[in-house]
Amino acid sequence: MDTLTVELGERSYPIHIASDIFTTLSSLMPVLNGRQLMVVTNTTVAPLYLERVVQSLSSIADVDTVILPDGEQYKNLDTLNSIFTALLEKVHNRKTTLIALGGGVVGDMTGFAAASYQRGVDFIQIPTTLLSQVDSSVGGKTGVNHALGKNMIGAFYQPKSVLIDINTLATLPDRELSAGIAEVIKYGLIYDADFFVWLENNMAALMGRDQQALIYAIKRSCEIKAEVVSKDELESGLRAILNLGHTFGHAIETAMGYGVWLHGEAVSVGMLMAVDLSIRLGWLEDSVADRARALLMQAKLPVVSPDEMTPEKFISLMSVDKKVIDKKIRLVLLTALGTAITTADFSHEALGETLLAV
């Protein structure tokens, strides 16, 4: 087992990475406030893992469950309310602990429910998709979507621990695996050029679900995110670089309808747009675009935005983004492979050219 720590003072927490973690789940749990647990999962994950999780945890607590519909289109206030209803119907008190068993949608909603229920209860992440294992389960970003913008309603609220079982990737559809790899590639682009080179040399192994390659990719991704979050928990500066491609990508997700494009698929195109704009501004070598495109294509990710996305539609939706300040769009761009900045200081003419080109 590999264990990392997200260093946040009194709110620090571990990330455990192992295979077959469900067999030792009860021993890996942090100290619980009380005897109540509520496992939140969805209709896809429940048949695969819920019984094993409940059976393991029943030795240490009273376990209730709530099963949500599966899909980004259900990441909204109505679905969130079903978690609150389950907690109230089962009379869970403020010493309860919520457990998110699933991908990023389940994790984000469970975390937001934990941040809100009785003004805050504990929660634990058990991510079952690659994307959630390397990104959304770590760092405490929680929330839901609105019809007008993705992740616009939420809170920063850290889990008590993150428990990653790489065996869950064996049941992950190929498209979901690729979507997760998009976020892995992101870490190389923004923070670690050597990791990007490792990905170029090992993408075939990742796509083939080689266990050692997956463990390294997950561990290195979590190390980078933990380091960035430890330095800037509330995204007042450095942490914003973790959003490379996300402003473009969220616009695609919103315009196309939540769930039509997977998050990682939209981010793939968004990252290429960020790279393209960085090159047009003279900040980045041309070769980075070719290397990034080749790597994303090897991961079977899209590299062209949907035909429906006009520059005008992009700008309209990008203007409703959490990084917008004083009505100025701020983007994460690259100044070198492995080095990113967040800025509003870019040519809007160049941005328009990028929106037409990618």
C-alpha positions as CSV (number, residue, x, y, z in Angstrom):
1,M,0.0,0.0,0.0
2,D,1.2,3.5,-0.8
3,T,0.1,6.3,1.5
4,L,0.4,10.0,0.9
5,T,-0.7,12.9,3.0
6,V,-2.5,16.1,2.1
7,E,-0.9,18.6,4.5
8,L,-3.5,21.0,5.8
9,G,-2.5,21.3,9.5
10,E,-5.2,19.9,11.8
11,R,-7.3,19.0,8.7
12,S,-4.5,16.9,7.1
13,Y,-5.7,13.5,5.8
14,P,-4.2,10.4,4.1
15,I,-4.6,9.0,0.6
16,H,-4.3,5.2,0.7
17,I,-3.6,3.5,-2.7
18,A,-3.7,-0.3,-2.9
19,S,-5.3,-3.2,-4.6
20,D,-8.3,-5.0,-3.0
21,I,-8.7,-2.3,-0.4
22,F,-12.3,-3.4,0.4
23,T,-11.1,-6.5,2.3
24,T,-9.3,-4.3,4.9
25,L,-11.7,-1.3,4.7
26,S,-12.7,-1.2,8.3
27,S,-9.1,-1.1,9.5
28,L,-8.3,1.8,7.2
29,M,-11.1,4.0,8.4
30,P,-10.2,7.1,10.3
31,V,-11.5,7.5,13.9
32,L,-15.3,7.9,13.5
33,N,-17.2,10.6,15.4
34,G,-20.1,8.2,16.0
35,R,-21.6,4.9,15.1
36,Q,-23.6,6.1,12.1
37,L,-22.4,5.8,8.5
38,M,-24.2,6.7,5.3
39,V,-22.8,5.2,2.1
40,V,-23.7,7.2,-1.0
41,T,-23.3,5.5,-4.3
42,N,-25.0,5.2,-7.7
43,T,-26.9,2.6,-9.7
44,T,-23.8,1.5,-11.7
45,V,-21.4,1.1,-8.7
46,A,-23.9,-0.3,-6.2
47,P,-24.2,-3.8,-7.8
48,L,-20.4,-4.1,-8.0
49,Y,-19.1,-2.9,-4.6
50,L,-21.9,-1.8,-2.2
51,E,-22.5,-5.2,-0.6
52,R,-18.8,-5.7,0.1
53,V,-18.4,-2.2,1.5
54,V,-21.4,-2.5,3.8
55,Q,-20.3,-5.9,5.0
56,S,-16.8,-4.6,5.9
57,L,-18.1,-1.5,7.6
58,S,-20.9,-3.2,9.6
59,S,-18.3,-4.5,12.0
60,I,-17.5,-1.0,13.2
61,A,-20.7,1.0,12.7
62,D,-24.4,1.1,11.8
63,V,-24.5,1.5,8.0
64,D,-27.3,3.0,5.9
65,T,-27.2,3.5,2.1
66,V,-28.5,5.8,-0.6
67,I,-28.3,4.9,-4.3
68,L,-28.3,7.8,-6.7
69,P,-29.0,7.7,-10.5
70,D,-25.8,7.6,-12.5
71,G,-24.6,10.4,-14.7
72,E,-23.4,14.0,-14.9
73,Q,-26.9,15.1,-15.7
74,Y,-28.0,14.1,-12.2
75,K,-25.4,16.2,-10.5
76,N,-27.9,18.9,-9.3
77,L,-29.8,20.2,-6.3
78,D,-32.7,17.8,-6.8
79,T,-30.4,14.7,-6.5
80,L,-28.5,16.4,-3.7
81,N,-31.7,16.7,-1.8
82,S,-32.3,12.9,-2.0
83,I,-29.1,12.5,0.1
84,F,-30.5,14.9,2.8
85,T,-33.8,13.1,2.7
86,A,-32.1,9.7,3.3
87,L,-30.1,11.2,6.2
88,L,-33.2,12.7,7.8
89,E,-35.3,9.6,7.3
90,K,-32.7,7.4,9.0
91,V,-32.3,10.1,11.7
92,H,-28.6,10.6,11.2
93,N,-27.1,13.1,13.8
94,R,-24.2,15.5,13.5
95,K,-21.7,12.7,14.4
96,T,-22.5,10.7,11.3
97,T,-20.0,10.1,8.6
98,L,-20.8,10.1,4.9
99,I,-18.9,7.8,2.5
100,A,-18.7,8.5,-1.2
101,L,-18.5,5.3,-3.1
102,G,-18.3,6.1,-6.8
103,G,-16.8,8.5,-9.4
104,G,-16.5,12.2,-9.4
105,V,-20.3,13.0,-9.5
106,V,-20.9,10.9,-6.3
107,G,-17.9,12.3,-4.6
108,D,-18.7,15.9,-5.4
109,M,-22.3,15.6,-4.2
110,T,-21.5,13.5,-1.1
111,G,-18.9,16.1,-0.1
112,F,-21.3,18.9,-0.6
113,A,-24.0,17.1,1.4
114,A,-21.5,16.5,4.2
115,A,-20.5,20.2,4.2
116,S,-24.1,21.2,4.5
117,Y,-25.9,18.6,6.6
118,Q,-26.3,20.0,10.1
119,R,-23.7,22.6,9.1
120,G,-21.0,20.0,8.5
121,V,-20.3,16.3,9.1
122,D,-17.4,14.1,8.3
123,F,-17.0,12.3,4.9
124,I,-14.7,9.8,3.3
125,Q,-13.9,9.3,-0.4
126,I,-13.7,5.9,-1.9
127,P,-13.3,6.8,-5.6
128,T,-14.0,4.0,-8.2
129,T,-13.0,5.8,-11.5
130,L,-9.6,6.8,-12.6
131,L,-10.7,10.5,-13.0
132,S,-12.0,10.6,-9.4
133,Q,-8.9,8.7,-8.1
134,V,-6.4,11.2,-9.6
135,D,-8.4,14.4,-9.3
136,S,-11.9,15.0,-7.8
137,S,-11.5,12.9,-4.6
138,V,-8.5,14.9,-3.5
139,G,-8.6,18.5,-2.5
140,G,-12.0,19.1,-1.0
141,K,-13.9,20.7,-4.0
142,T,-17.5,19.7,-3.6
143,G,-20.7,20.8,-5.4
144,V,-23.3,20.5,-8.0
145,N,-24.0,21.8,-11.5
146,H,-26.5,24.4,-12.6
147,A,-28.2,24.6,-16.0
148,L,-26.2,27.8,-16.7
149,G,-22.8,26.6,-15.4
150,K,-20.9,23.6,-14.2
151,N,-19.9,23.3,-10.5
152,M,-21.2,26.8,-9.8
153,I,-22.8,25.8,-6.5
154,G,-20.6,24.1,-3.9
155,A,-18.1,24.4,-1.1
156,F,-14.5,23.7,-0.2
157,Y,-14.8,20.8,2.3
158,Q,-12.0,18.3,2.9
159,P,-12.6,14.6,3.4
160,K,-11.2,12.7,6.4
161,S,-9.4,10.2,4.1
162,V,-9.3,9.0,0.5
163,L,-9.2,5.2,0.0
164,I,-8.2,4.2,-3.6
165,D,-8.6,0.6,-4.7
166,I,-7.1,0.2,-8.2
167,N,-9.0,-3.0,-8.7
168,T,-12.1,-1.0,-9.3
169,L,-10.5,0.1,-12.6
170,A,-11.0,-3.5,-13.9
171,T,-14.7,-2.8,-14.3
172,L,-14.3,0.7,-15.7
173,P,-15.5,1.2,-19.3
174,D,-12.7,2.1,-21.8
175,R,-14.2,5.5,-22.4
176,E,-14.2,6.3,-18.7
177,L,-10.6,5.1,-18.4
178,S,-9.6,7.5,-21.2
179,A,-11.5,10.4,-19.5
180,G,-9.4,9.8,-16.4
181,I,-6.2,9.7,-18.3
182,A,-6.9,13.3,-19.5
183,E,-6.5,14.5,-16.0
184,V,-3.3,12.5,-15.6
185,I,-1.9,14.2,-18.7
186,K,-2.9,17.5,-17.2
187,Y,-0.4,17.1,-14.3
188,G,2.5,16.6,-16.7
189,L,1.5,19.7,-18.7
190,I,1.1,22.0,-15.7
191,Y,3.6,20.8,-13.1
192,D,6.0,18.0,-14.1
193,A,7.6,17.7,-17.5
194,D,9.4,14.5,-16.5
195,F,6.0,12.9,-15.7
196,F,4.8,14.0,-19.2
197,V,7.7,12.2,-20.7
198,W,6.9,9.1,-18.6
199,L,3.4,9.2,-19.9
200,E,4.7,9.4,-23.5
201,N,6.7,6.3,-22.8
202,N,4.0,4.4,-20.9
203,M,0.7,5.3,-22.4
204,A,0.3,1.9,-24.0
205,A,0.7,0.3,-20.6
206,L,-1.9,2.6,-19.1
207,M,-4.4,1.9,-21.9
208,G,-3.7,-1.8,-21.4
209,R,-4.5,-1.4,-17.7
210,D,-1.1,-2.5,-16.6
211,Q,-1.3,-2.5,-12.8
212,Q,2.1,-1.1,-12.0
213,A,1.7,1.7,-14.6
214,L,-1.7,2.6,-13.2
215,I,-0.3,2.7,-9.6
216,Y,2.5,5.0,-10.6
217,A,0.2,7.3,-12.6
218,I,-2.3,7.5,-9.8
219,K,0.4,8.1,-7.1
220,R,2.2,10.8,-9.0
221,S,-1.0,12.6,-9.9
222,C,-2.1,12.5,-6.2
223,E,1.3,13.7,-5.1
224,I,1.1,16.7,-7.4
225,K,-2.4,17.6,-6.4
226,A,-1.7,17.1,-2.7
227,E,1.3,19.4,-3.0
228,V,-0.7,22.1,-4.8
229,V,-3.7,21.9,-2.5
230,S,-1.4,22.0,0.6
231,K,0.0,25.3,-0.7
232,D,-3.3,26.9,-1.7
233,E,-6.4,25.1,-0.4
234,L,-9.0,27.7,-1.4
235,E,-7.7,28.4,-4.9
236,S,-6.6,32.0,-4.2
237,G,-3.5,31.5,-6.4
238,L,-1.5,28.4,-7.3
239,R,-4.3,25.9,-7.1
240,A,-6.0,27.5,-10.1
241,I,-3.4,25.8,-12.4
242,L,-5.2,22.5,-11.8
243,N,-7.9,23.9,-14.0
244,L,-5.9,23.7,-17.2
245,G,-8.4,23.3,-20.1
246,H,-11.3,23.3,-17.7
247,T,-12.8,26.7,-18.7
248,F,-12.9,25.6,-22.3
249,G,-14.0,22.1,-21.3
250,H,-16.8,23.2,-18.9
251,A,-18.2,25.4,-21.8
252,I,-18.4,22.2,-24.0
253,E,-20.0,20.2,-21.2
254,T,-22.6,22.8,-20.5
255,A,-23.4,23.5,-24.2
256,M,-23.7,19.9,-25.2
257,G,-25.7,18.9,-22.2
258,Y,-24.2,17.4,-19.1
259,G,-23.1,13.8,-19.7
260,V,-23.0,14.0,-23.5
261,W,-19.3,14.7,-23.4
262,L,-17.5,13.1,-20.4
263,H,-15.6,15.6,-18.3
264,G,-12.2,14.3,-19.3
265,E,-13.1,14.3,-23.0
266,A,-14.1,18.0,-22.7
267,V,-10.9,18.8,-20.8
268,S,-8.8,17.0,-23.4
269,V,-10.0,19.5,-26.1
270,G,-9.7,22.4,-23.5
271,M,-6.1,21.6,-22.8
272,L,-5.2,21.6,-26.5
273,M,-7.0,25.0,-26.7
274,A,-4.9,26.3,-23.8
275,V,-1.7,25.0,-25.4
276,D,-2.6,26.5,-28.8
277,L,-3.3,29.9,-27.2
278,S,-0.1,29.7,-25.2
279,I,1.8,29.2,-28.5
280,R,0.0,32.0,-30.3
281,L,1.0,34.3,-27.4
282,G,4.7,33.3,-27.9
283,W,5.0,31.7,-24.5
284,L,5.4,28.1,-25.5
285,E,7.3,26.0,-28.1
286,D,5.3,24.8,-31.1
287,S,6.4,21.2,-30.5
288,V,4.3,21.0,-27.2
289,A,1.1,21.1,-29.2
290,D,2.2,18.2,-31.4
291,R,3.3,16.1,-28.4
292,A,0.1,16.9,-26.3
293,R,-2.1,16.1,-29.3
294,A,-0.3,12.8,-30.0
295,L,-0.5,11.7,-26.3
296,L,-4.3,12.6,-26.1
297,M,-5.0,10.7,-29.3
298,Q,-3.0,7.7,-28.0
299,A,-5.4,7.8,-25.0
300,K,-8.3,7.8,-27.4
301,L,-9.4,11.2,-26.4
302,P,-11.0,13.9,-28.6
303,V,-8.7,16.6,-30.0
304,V,-11.3,18.8,-31.8
305,S,-14.2,20.7,-30.3
306,P,-17.8,19.8,-31.4
307,D,-19.1,21.4,-34.5
308,E,-21.9,23.1,-32.5
309,M,-19.3,25.1,-30.5
310,T,-18.9,28.5,-32.2
311,P,-16.5,31.0,-30.8
312,E,-19.5,33.1,-29.7
313,K,-20.9,30.2,-27.7
314,F,-17.6,29.5,-26.1
315,I,-17.1,33.1,-25.0
316,S,-20.7,33.3,-23.7
317,L,-20.3,30.2,-21.5
318,M,-16.6,30.9,-20.5
319,S,-17.9,34.2,-19.1
320,V,-19.8,32.1,-16.5
321,D,-16.8,30.6,-14.9
322,K,-15.5,30.6,-11.3
323,K,-12.2,32.1,-12.4
324,V,-13.9,35.2,-13.9
325,I,-13.0,38.3,-11.9
326,D,-14.4,41.8,-12.7
327,K,-16.0,40.3,-15.9
328,K,-12.6,39.3,-17.2
329,I,-12.0,35.7,-18.4
330,R,-9.0,34.2,-16.7
331,L,-7.3,31.1,-18.2
332,V,-4.7,28.7,-17.2
333,L,-2.0,28.8,-19.8
334,L,1.5,27.3,-20.2
335,T,4.8,29.2,-20.3
336,A,6.8,25.9,-20.7
337,L,6.1,22.2,-20.6
338,G,5.5,21.6,-16.9
339,T,4.9,25.3,-16.0
340,A,1.5,27.0,-15.9
341,I,0.1,30.4,-14.9
342,T,-3.4,31.8,-14.5
343,T,-3.9,35.1,-16.3
344,A,-6.4,37.4,-17.8
345,D,-3.6,39.1,-19.7
346,F,-3.9,37.6,-23.2
347,S,-5.0,38.8,-26.6
348,H,-8.7,38.2,-27.2
349,E,-7.9,38.2,-30.9
350,A,-5.6,35.2,-30.3
351,L,-8.2,33.6,-28.2
352,G,-10.7,33.9,-31.1
353,E,-8.2,32.3,-33.4
354,T,-7.7,29.4,-31.0
355,L,-11.4,28.8,-30.7
356,L,-11.6,28.5,-34.5
357,A,-8.5,26.4,-34.9
358,V,-9.0,23.6,-32.3
